[in-house]
Amino acid sequence: MDCVAIEGRLAMVTTPTDIPVYDFDFRRFFACSSRTSGLPGVARVGAIENYADFYQECLERDVRLINSPDQQRLTSFYRSGIRCLRERRRAVAGMILFRRPKK
């Protein structure tokens, strides 16, 4: 895991993902330093299996990510909840469209 301060405004935590468009080398295009203390942090590390542990690891490196573990949990729940609602809506629409008329 690499931690870098971009332009003295944002802490960026990166890990190579082997996806070229995602693995962006910020040091090539921005003024960067290793002083991340007190800056809001963003992670570009790919999928995170246990966000709470990752968040704690970042704190130990003096990087406070923008989303707390509770906020991350809410956004994950929101995404899965939206998916569930869409599936239910399709199922209900299918029942309405294909319901046999009463005799």
C-alpha positions as CSV (number, residue, x, y, z in Angstrom):
1,M,0.0,0.0,0.0
2,D,1.4,3.4,-1.0
3,C,0.3,6.6,0.7
4,V,0.9,10.0,-1.0
5,A,-0.3,13.6,-0.5
6,I,-1.4,15.1,-3.7
7,E,-0.9,18.9,-4.0
8,G,-0.9,19.0,-0.2
9,R,-4.7,18.7,-0.3
10,L,-5.7,15.0,-0.6
11,A,-4.2,11.8,0.8
12,M,-4.3,9.0,-1.7
13,V,-3.8,5.4,-0.8
14,T,-3.0,3.2,-3.8
15,T,-2.3,-0.5,-4.5
16,P,-1.7,-1.8,-7.9
17,T,-4.7,-3.7,-9.3
18,D,-3.2,-4.8,-12.7
19,I,-6.0,-2.7,-14.4
20,P,-4.1,-0.1,-16.5
21,V,-6.8,2.6,-16.4
22,Y,-7.2,2.2,-12.7
23,D,-3.5,2.1,-11.8
24,F,-2.8,5.8,-12.3
25,D,0.6,7.1,-11.2
26,F,-0.3,10.4,-9.5
27,R,3.4,11.2,-9.0
28,R,3.9,11.7,-12.7
29,F,1.2,14.4,-13.0
30,F,0.9,16.1,-9.7
31,A,3.1,17.6,-7.0
32,C,3.2,14.9,-4.3
33,S,4.8,14.3,-0.9
34,S,4.6,11.7,1.8
35,R,3.0,14.1,4.4
36,T,-0.5,12.9,4.6
37,S,-1.3,13.9,8.2
38,G,-4.5,15.9,8.6
39,L,-5.6,15.5,4.9
40,P,-8.8,13.8,3.8
41,G,-8.0,10.4,2.3
42,V,-9.2,8.4,-0.7
43,A,-8.3,4.8,-1.5
44,R,-7.7,3.4,-5.0
45,V,-7.0,-0.1,-4.2
46,G,-9.6,-2.2,-5.9
47,A,-12.1,-4.3,-4.0
48,I,-11.7,-4.2,-0.2
49,E,-12.8,-7.4,1.6
50,N,-12.9,-5.9,5.1
51,Y,-13.3,-2.1,5.0
52,A,-13.1,-1.7,8.8
53,D,-9.7,-3.4,9.0
54,F,-8.5,-1.4,5.9
55,Y,-9.7,1.8,7.5
56,Q,-7.8,1.1,10.7
57,E,-4.7,0.2,8.7
58,C,-4.9,3.6,7.0
59,L,-5.4,5.4,10.3
60,E,-2.2,3.7,11.5
61,R,-0.5,5.2,8.5
62,D,-1.9,8.7,9.4
63,V,-4.5,8.7,6.6
64,R,-8.1,9.3,7.5
65,L,-10.3,8.0,4.7
66,I,-13.3,10.2,3.7
67,N,-15.8,7.3,4.4
68,S,-15.8,5.8,7.8
69,P,-16.6,2.1,8.1
70,D,-20.2,2.9,9.1
71,Q,-20.6,5.2,6.0
72,Q,-19.1,2.5,3.8
73,R,-21.5,-0.1,5.2
74,L,-24.5,2.2,4.5
75,T,-23.4,2.7,0.9
76,S,-22.9,-1.0,0.4
77,F,-26.4,-1.7,1.9
78,Y,-27.9,1.0,-0.3
79,R,-26.4,-0.6,-3.5
80,S,-27.6,-4.1,-2.6
81,G,-31.0,-2.7,-1.5
82,I,-31.5,-0.9,-4.8
83,R,-30.7,-4.1,-6.7
84,C,-33.2,-6.0,-4.6
85,L,-35.9,-3.4,-5.2
86,R,-35.3,-3.5,-9.0
87,E,-35.6,-7.3,-8.9
88,R,-38.8,-7.1,-7.0
89,R,-40.2,-4.4,-9.3
90,R,-39.5,-6.6,-12.3
91,A,-41.2,-9.6,-10.6
92,V,-44.3,-7.6,-9.7
93,A,-44.4,-6.1,-13.2
94,G,-44.2,-9.6,-14.6
95,M,-47.1,-10.8,-12.4
96,I,-49.2,-7.8,-13.5
97,L,-48.5,-8.3,-17.2
98,F,-49.0,-12.0,-17.3
99,R,-51.9,-12.4,-14.9
100,R,-54.8,-14.3,-16.3
101,P,-58.0,-12.3,-16.7
102,K,-60.8,-13.3,-14.3
103,K,-63.8,-15.2,-15.8
